């Protein structure tokens, strides 16, 4: 990325953040809520990683990782301290939620019990990350714990899409995506997923198809296939240039 395009994107991020903030007082809780609500509602939830904030804004979909990346870039562009808070959760309960909530869809997609058994092998992954932002306001760090899926899906799950807290572990806060990717835990997750990339991609696409089926508004791009290798490559690419966004 050359200097001109980098500055152009940086200005785009800041201008969008200022437009969202409106007349809110800088570094106030109001501006933080506005920035997070935009990332949460205007970026429709999909199991993927878009990575680059300008692409997230253009496509208007992404995962909890994308929503948190966008928020952190918004906040930092306005001089507000923000960081990434990582919660690890076991995959097995998510598969269980999927099986219990989607018997009809499973039948329509031809997903049989043996396929689910194969997919459940990802329960062997230590745990997967859920990202949410921390932000420094009123002289202290606070964690934004509001659900990061969009309202349409929240209504379907009554605001709950992640497993209960007993299936979660607080992995702590990180200054950059690069720091998260360099942990031994995340290295292991990536290694296992890429080793079984066909199954991992299938799992991601089945979940996205299921989530798409719950929506009232048709937006077919939210169910389009994803490739696990491309997903990881996009977040790795962003991690190398993250500091150029603010």
CORVEN-V205777 format. One record per pair of residues at least 12 apart in sequence whose ideal C-beta (glycine too) atoms are under 7 Angstrom apart, sorted by the first residue. I is the first residue (numbers start at 1). J is the second residue. Records with the same first field share a line. If there is no record, write none. Layout:
BEGIN
I: J ; J
END
This chain:
BEGIN
1: 241 ; 244
6: 244
9: 54 ; 245
10: 245 ; 246
12: 54
13: 53 ; 73 ; 74 ; 77 ; 245
14: 77 ; 78
16: 57
17: 35 ; 74 ; 77 ; 78
20: 34 ; 35 ; 38
21: 34 ; 35
26: 78
27: 80 ; 137
29: 137
32: 135 ; 137
35: 71 ; 74 ; 75
36: 71 ; 144 ; 146
39: 67 ; 70 ; 71
40: 67 ; 146 ; 148 ; 150
41: 150 ; 151
42: 60
43: 56 ; 60 ; 61 ; 62 ; 66 ; 67 ; 70
44: 60 ; 61 ; 150 ; 219 ; 222
45: 63 ; 149 ; 150 ; 153 ; 211
46: 61 ; 62 ; 63 ; 208 ; 222
47: 63 ; 204 ; 207 ; 208
48: 62 ; 63 ; 226 ; 231
49: 63 ; 65 ; 66 ; 231 ; 234 ; 235
50: 62 ; 66 ; 234
51: 234 ; 235 ; 237 ; 238
52: 238
53: 69 ; 70 ; 73 ; 245
56: 69 ; 70
61: 221 ; 222
64: 130 ; 131 ; 132 ; 148
65: 131 ; 235
67: 148
68: 84 ; 131 ; 132 ; 133
69: 177
71: 133
72: 84 ; 133
73: 245 ; 246
75: 135
76: 246
77: 246
80: 135
81: 135 ; 136
82: 133 ; 134 ; 135
83: 134 ; 173 ; 174 ; 175
84: 131 ; 133 ; 173 ; 174 ; 177 ; 180
85: 132 ; 133 ; 134 ; 143 ; 173
86: 129 ; 131 ; 171 ; 172 ; 174 ; 180
87: 130 ; 168 ; 170 ; 171
88: 127 ; 128 ; 129 ; 168 ; 169 ; 171
89: 127 ; 128 ; 130 ; 162 ; 163 ; 167 ; 168
90: 123 ; 127 ; 163 ; 167
91: 122 ; 123 ; 125 ; 128
92: 120 ; 123
93: 163 ; 167
94: 163
95: 119 ; 120 ; 123
98: 207 ; 210
99: 116
102: 210
105: 210 ; 213
109: 206 ; 209
111: 206
118: 199
119: 199 ; 203
122: 203
125: 189 ; 192
126: 185 ; 188
127: 169
128: 189
129: 171
130: 162
132: 144 ; 145 ; 148
134: 173
147: 159 ; 161
149: 161
152: 215 ; 216 ; 217
153: 211 ; 214
156: 214
176: 239 ; 242
177: 235 ; 238 ; 239 ; 242
178: 239 ; 242
181: 236 ; 239
190: 232
193: 228
194: 228 ; 229
197: 228 ; 229
200: 228
201: 226 ; 227 ; 228
204: 226 ; 228
205: 225 ; 226
208: 222 ; 223 ; 226
209: 223
END
